[in-house]
Amino acid sequence: ASPAAVLADALSDIAYRYAFTSKEILKIELSVENMMSFLLEKLTGAALRFETPQQRITDCKLIEVISENYVKICRMECDGKSEAEQAYHRLMLVTDYICGMTDGFARELYREISGIS
């Protein structure tokens, strides 16, 4: 192996052993996983029931949180499509919205929706 490859492997091993497994990093990763799971669960449920007979009042409120641009695109994509295709586009609504979030925005939205001050 080239000297650069050996160095890259050594640095990768050091980063894994000392940076990515520190207790503080693990706590952050666990908290982020919890936050993202919560947001995905809440928003996905609301999106799958979006504009269907099963839609609940809380679903409407959760969809209102999502940027209107994302919602408009979802409506356009769902127009005239089968239920399965509509479900796909509703799920894309949520994934596009969450993927576009900054860390700080996701954290703040999680706090607001979950009732954490």
For each residue, the residues with C-beta under 8 A, 3 or more apart:
1: 5 6 9
2: 5 6
3: 6 7
4: 7 8
5: 1 2 8 9
6: 1 2 3 9 10
7: 3 4 10 11
8: 4 5 11 12
9: 1 5 6 12 13
10: 6 7 13 14
11: 7 8 14 15
12: 8 9 15 16
13: 9 10 16 17
14: 10 11 17 18 19
15: 11 12 18 19 20
16: 12 13 19 20 21
17: 13 14 21
18: 14 15 21 22
19: 14 15 16 22 25
20: 15 16 25
21: 16 17 18 25 26
22: 18 19 25 26
23: 26 27
24: 27 28
25: 19 20 21 22 28 29
26: 21 22 23 29 30
27: 23 24 30 31
28: 24 25 31 32
29: 25 26 32 33
30: 26 27 33 34
31: 27 28 34 35
32: 28 29 35 36
33: 29 30 36 37
34: 30 31 37 38
35: 31 32 38 39 106 107 110
36: 32 33 39 40 98 106
37: 33 34 40 41
38: 34 35 41 42 110 113 114
39: 35 36 42 43 98 106 109 110 113
40: 36 37 43 44 94 98
41: 37 38 44 45
42: 38 39 45 46 62 113
43: 39 40 46 47 62 65 66 94 97 98
44: 40 41 47 48 91 94
45: 41 42 48 49 59
46: 42 43 49 50 56 58 59 60 62 63
47: 43 44 50 63 74 90 91 93 94
48: 44 45 52 87 90 91
49: 45 46 52 54 55 56 59
50: 46 47 55 59 63 74 90 93
51: 55 75 78
52: 48 49 55
53:
54: 49
55: 49 50 51 52 59 60
56: 46 49 59 60
57: 60 61
58: 46 61 62
59: 45 46 49 50 55 56 62 63
60: 46 55 56 57 63 64
61: 57 58 64 65
62: 42 43 46 58 59 65 66 113
63: 46 47 50 59 60 66 71
64: 60 61
65: 43 61 62 109 113
66: 43 62 63 70 71 93 94 97
67: 70 71 97 100
68: 71 72
69: 72 73
70: 66 67 73 74 93 96 97
71: 63 66 67 68 74 75 93
72: 68 69 75 76
73: 69 70 76 77 93 96
74: 47 50 70 71 77 78 89 90 92 93
75: 51 71 72 78 79
76: 72 73 79
77: 73 74 81 89 92
78: 51 74 75 81 85 86 89 90
79: 75 76
80:
81: 77 78 85 86 89
82: 85 86
83: 86 87
84: 87 88
85: 78 81 82 88 89
86: 78 81 82 83 89 90
87: 48 83 84 90 91
88: 84 85 91 92
89: 74 77 78 81 85 86 92 93
90: 47 48 50 74 78 86 87 93 94
91: 44 47 48 87 88 94 95
92: 74 77 88 89 95 96
93: 47 50 66 70 71 73 74 89 90 96 97
94: 40 43 44 47 66 90 91 97 98
95: 91 92 98 99
96: 70 73 92 93 99 100
97: 43 66 67 70 93 94 100 101
98: 36 39 40 43 94 95 101 106
99: 95 96
100: 67 96 97
101: 97 98 105 106 109
102: 105 106
103: 106 107
104: 107 108
105: 101 102 108 109
106: 35 36 39 98 101 102 103 109 110
107: 35 103 104 110 111
108: 104 105 111 112
109: 39 65 101 105 106 112 113
110: 35 38 39 106 107 113 114 116
111: 107 108 114 116 117
112: 108 109
113: 38 39 42 62 65 109 110
114: 38 110 111
115:
116: 110 111
117: 111
